């Protein structure tokens, strides 16, 4: 997502929603654990935003988030 612009809390929530839905349908235990780790990572950033609304995640997180947002948009367009 080369043109991605961080959208704040809404993007993190969109990514979380997609990962929770993916977690619900996944049957491979190792993949479920990996998804759960990412859910925790996203939730940690939301907690930071709750404590400090001006918080902006680091560039690495935003890069990963951009991929999740792209997948979430694809996921939502198929439903």
MDTraj code that builds the backbone (N, CA, C; nanometers):
import mdtraj as md
import numpy as np

residues = "UNK UNK UNK UNK UNK UNK UNK UNK UNK UNK UNK UNK UNK UNK UNK UNK UNK UNK UNK UNK UNK UNK UNK UNK UNK UNK UNK UNK UNK UNK UNK UNK UNK UNK UNK UNK UNK UNK UNK UNK UNK UNK UNK UNK UNK UNK UNK UNK UNK UNK UNK UNK UNK UNK UNK UNK UNK UNK UNK UNK UNK UNK UNK UNK UNK UNK UNK UNK UNK UNK UNK UNK UNK UNK UNK UNK UNK UNK UNK".split()
xyz = np.array([
    [0.0853, -0.1175, 0.0000],
    [0.0000, 0.0000, 0.0000],
    [0.0895, 0.1233, 0.0000],
    [0.1467, 0.1547, -0.1137],
    [0.2452, 0.2615, -0.1223],
    [0.1872, 0.3993, -0.0950],
    [0.0606, 0.4189, -0.1174],
    [-0.0021, 0.5491, -0.0955],
    [-0.0714, 0.5568, 0.0402],
    [-0.0441, 0.4627, 0.1262],
    [-0.1107, 0.4559, 0.2555],
    [-0.0772, 0.5759, 0.3430],
    [-0.1809, 0.6311, 0.4027],
    [-0.1668, 0.7381, 0.5003],
    [-0.2324, 0.6886, 0.6283],
    [-0.1559, 0.6884, 0.7366],
    [-0.2046, 0.6394, 0.8647],
    [-0.3342, 0.7105, 0.9026],
    [-0.4385, 0.6317, 0.9277],
    [-0.5697, 0.6857, 0.9595],
    [-0.6058, 0.6806, 1.1064],
    [-0.5068, 0.6531, 1.1907],
    [-0.5316, 0.6548, 1.3344],
    [-0.6103, 0.5349, 1.3828],
    [-0.6837, 0.5594, 1.4880],
    [-0.7598, 0.4552, 1.5575],
    [-0.8496, 0.3753, 1.4626],
    [-0.9119, 0.4426, 1.3682],
    [-1.0043, 0.3740, 1.2765],
    [-0.9336, 0.2654, 1.1958],
    [-0.8111, 0.2913, 1.1526],
    [-0.7370, 0.1905, 1.0768],
    [-0.6993, 0.0720, 1.1649],
    [-0.6587, 0.1005, 1.2876],
    [-0.6239, -0.0083, 1.3794],
    [-0.7465, -0.0928, 1.4085],
    [-0.8611, -0.0282, 1.4291],
    [-0.9849, -0.1027, 1.4548],
    [-1.0260, -0.1859, 1.3338],
    [-1.0064, -0.1320, 1.2140],
    [-1.0387, -0.2062, 1.0921],
    [-0.9509, -0.3307, 1.0822],
    [-0.8228, -0.3151, 1.1095],
    [-0.7305, -0.4282, 1.1055],
    [-0.7653, -0.5304, 1.2130],
    [-0.7975, -0.4827, 1.3319],
    [-0.8369, -0.5731, 1.4406],
    [-0.9601, -0.6539, 1.4033],
    [-1.0586, -0.5882, 1.3480],
    [-1.1817, -0.6561, 1.3085],
    [-1.1522, -0.7675, 1.2083],
    [-1.0691, -0.7372, 1.1106],
    [-1.0336, -0.8363, 1.0100],
    [-0.9601, -0.9543, 1.0732],
    [-0.8633, -0.9245, 1.1620],
    [-0.7871, -1.0326, 1.2254],
    [-0.8740, -1.1178, 1.3175],
    [-0.9659, -1.0576, 1.3882],
    [-1.0569, -1.1341, 1.4744],
    [-1.1433, -1.2267, 1.3892],
    [-1.1943, -1.1757, 1.2777],
    [-1.2740, -1.2605, 1.1878],
    [-1.1898, -1.3741, 1.1304],
    [-1.0672, -1.3435, 1.0928],
    [-0.9775, -1.4457, 1.0404],
    [-0.9461, -1.5496, 1.1479],
    [-0.9241, -1.5038, 1.2687],
    [-0.8962, -1.5927, 1.3813],
    [-1.0126, -1.6890, 1.4043],
    [-1.1343, -1.6389, 1.3882],
    [-1.2544, -1.7206, 1.4103],
    [-1.2678, -1.8345, 1.3100],
    [-1.2185, -1.8152, 1.1878],
    [-1.2352, -1.9185, 1.0846],
    [-1.1115, -2.0057, 1.0675],
    [-1.0011, -1.9655, 1.1277],
    [-0.8757, -2.0391, 1.1131],
    [-0.8768, -2.1662, 1.1984],
    [-0.8257, -2.2745, 1.1448],
    [-0.8235, -2.4022, 1.2161],
    [-0.6823, -2.4464, 1.2534],
    [-0.5808, -2.3883, 1.1918],
    [-0.4429, -2.4253, 1.2199],
    [-0.3984, -2.3558, 1.3482],
    [-0.3630, -2.4353, 1.4496],
    [-0.3319, -2.3812, 1.5819],
    [-0.2147, -2.2835, 1.5804],
    [-0.1141, -2.3120, 1.5020],
    [0.0020, -2.2216, 1.4964],
    [-0.0379, -2.0891, 1.4329],
    [-0.1181, -2.0937, 1.3293],
    [-0.1639, -1.9710, 1.2650],
    [-0.2515, -1.8910, 1.3610],
    [-0.3353, -1.9602, 1.4369],
    [-0.4200, -1.8924, 1.5355],
    [-0.3330, -1.8193, 1.6376],
    [-0.2264, -1.8826, 1.6827],
    [-0.1359, -1.8171, 1.7778],
    [-0.0698, -1.6937, 1.7167],
    [-0.0311, -1.7032, 1.5901],
    [0.0291, -1.5890, 1.5222],
    [-0.0711, -1.4744, 1.5087],
    [-0.1938, -1.5084, 1.4743],
    [-0.2983, -1.4063, 1.4624],
    [-0.3233, -1.3429, 1.5986],
    [-0.3290, -1.4253, 1.7019],
    [-0.3512, -1.3730, 1.8370],
    [-0.2411, -1.2758, 1.8786],
    [-0.1160, -1.3063, 1.8408],
    [-0.0048, -1.2152, 1.8714],
    [-0.0239, -1.0803, 1.8027],
    [-0.0686, -1.0845, 1.6792],
    [-0.0909, -0.9599, 1.6054],
    [-0.2102, -0.8828, 1.6630],
    [-0.3130, -0.9540, 1.7048],
    [-0.4265, -0.8893, 1.7696],
    [-0.3787, -0.8173, 1.8957],
    [-0.2950, -0.8835, 1.9740],
    [-0.2398, -0.8210, 2.0949],
    [-0.1579, -0.6972, 2.0601],
    [-0.0788, -0.7071, 1.9538],
    [0.0033, -0.5929, 1.9104],
    [-0.0839, -0.4730, 1.8739],
    [-0.1897, -0.4983, 1.7995],
    [-0.2808, -0.3904, 1.7610],
    [-0.3527, -0.3334, 1.8833],
    [-0.3942, -0.4202, 1.9729],
    [-0.4638, -0.3752, 2.0933],
    [-0.3721, -0.2889, 2.1795],
    [-0.2451, -0.3249, 2.1853],
    [-0.1484, -0.2448, 2.2616],
    [-0.1399, -0.1033, 2.2064],
    [-0.1405, -0.0906, 2.0746],
    [-0.1376, 0.0435, 2.0144],
    [-0.2658, 0.1202, 2.0451],
    [-0.3801, 0.0510, 2.0442],
    [-0.5054, 0.1185, 2.0805],
    [-0.5000, 0.1667, 2.2250],
    [-0.4444, 0.0864, 2.3131],
    [-0.4310, 0.1272, 2.4531],
    [-0.3438, 0.2515, 2.4655],
    [-0.2371, 0.2575, 2.3870],
    [-0.1496, 0.3757, 2.3883],
    [-0.2247, 0.4990, 2.3399],
    [-0.3083, 0.4822, 2.2388],
    [-0.3875, 0.5941, 2.1865],
    [-0.4903, 0.6385, 2.2902],
    [-0.5489, 0.5424, 2.3615],
    [-0.6449, 0.5771, 2.4666],
    [-0.5791, 0.6614, 2.5758],
    [-0.4545, 0.6278, 2.6088],
    [-0.3823, 0.7020, 2.7124],
    [-0.3336, 0.8371, 2.6623],
    [-0.2965, 0.8427, 2.5344],
    [-0.2445, 0.9656, 2.4749],
    [-0.2966, 0.9761, 2.3319],
    [-0.4064, 1.0504, 2.3115],
    [-0.4669, 1.0600, 2.1780],
    [-0.3723, 1.1124, 2.0689],
    [-0.2625, 1.1768, 2.1077],
    [-0.1683, 1.2265, 2.0068],
    [-0.0622, 1.1222, 1.9698],
    [-0.0704, 1.0033, 2.0320],
    [0.0272, 0.8973, 2.0039],
    [0.0211, 0.8558, 1.8575],
    [0.1396, 0.8440, 1.7973],
    [0.1518, 0.7920, 1.6613],
    [0.2479, 0.6737, 1.6678],
    [0.2046, 0.5567, 1.6210],
    [0.2920, 0.4384, 1.6238],
    [0.4175, 0.4601, 1.5393],
    [0.5170, 0.3758, 1.5648],
    [0.6413, 0.3879, 1.4883],
    [0.6201, 0.3416, 1.3437],
    [0.7175, 0.3729, 1.2604],
    [0.7083, 0.3462, 1.1166],
    [0.6905, 0.1977, 1.0856],
    [0.7575, 0.1117, 1.1622],
    [0.7437, -0.0328, 1.1385],
    [0.6004, -0.0795, 1.1606],
    [0.5395, -0.0309, 1.2684],
    [0.4008, -0.0678, 1.2964],
    [0.3096, -0.0173, 1.1852],
    [0.3301, 0.1060, 1.1437],
    [0.2448, 0.1639, 1.0393],
    [0.2594, 0.0872, 0.9084],
    [0.3797, 0.0413, 0.8784],
    [0.3994, -0.0384, 0.7565],
    [0.3202, -0.1684, 0.7626],
    [0.3268, -0.2369, 0.8765],
    [0.2502, -0.3610, 0.8944],
    [0.1006, -0.3303, 0.8904],
    [0.0607, -0.2235, 0.9584],
    [-0.0802, -0.1850, 0.9616],
    [-0.1334, -0.1585, 0.8214],
    [-0.0533, -0.0965, 0.7367],
    [-0.0995, -0.0667, 0.6006],
    [-0.1381, -0.1946, 0.5271],
    [-0.0608, -0.3013, 0.5487],
    [-0.0943, -0.4293, 0.4864],
    [-0.2234, -0.4867, 0.5416],
    [-0.2418, -0.4740, 0.6724],
    [-0.3664, -0.5222, 0.7329],
    [-0.4866, -0.4438, 0.6827],
    [-0.4707, -0.3139, 0.6699],
    [-0.5817, -0.2304, 0.6209],
    [-0.6156, -0.2701, 0.4775],
    [-0.5139, -0.2941, 0.3970],
    [-0.5376, -0.3365, 0.2587],
    [-0.6121, -0.4700, 0.2560],
    [-0.5677, -0.5657, 0.3385],
    [-0.6355, -0.6953, 0.3449],
    [-0.7779, -0.6813, 0.3988],
    [-0.7951, -0.5941, 0.4960],
    [-0.9295, -0.5715, 0.5517],
    [-1.0215, -0.5147, 0.4458],
    [-0.9715, -0.4214, 0.3657],
    [-1.0536, -0.3659, 0.2573],
    [-1.0913, -0.4743, 0.1572],
    [-0.9945, -0.5613, 0.1239],
    [-1.0244, -0.6730, 0.0333],
    [-1.1256, -0.7678, 0.0957],
    [-1.1047, -0.8010, 0.2238],
    [-1.1932, -0.8902, 0.2988],
    [-1.3361, -0.8357, 0.2983],
    [-1.3499, -0.7064, 0.3277],
    [-1.4818, -0.6436, 0.3364],
    [-1.5490, -0.6320, 0.1995],
    [-1.4703, -0.6164, 0.0937],
    [-1.5301, -0.6047, -0.0389],
    [-1.5841, -0.7387, -0.0891],
    [-1.5337, -0.8494, -0.0334],
    [-1.5791, -0.9831, -0.0737],
    [-1.7026, -1.0282, 0.0028],
    [-1.7360, -0.9571, 0.1089],
    [-1.8497, -1.0000, 0.1920],
    [-1.9770, -0.9334, 0.1495],
])
top = md.Topology()
chain = top.add_chain()
for i, resn in enumerate(residues, 1):
    res = top.add_residue(resn, chain, resSeq=i)
    for name in ("N", "CA", "C"):
        top.add_atom(name, md.element.get_by_symbol(name[0]), res)
traj = md.Trajectory(xyz[None], top)
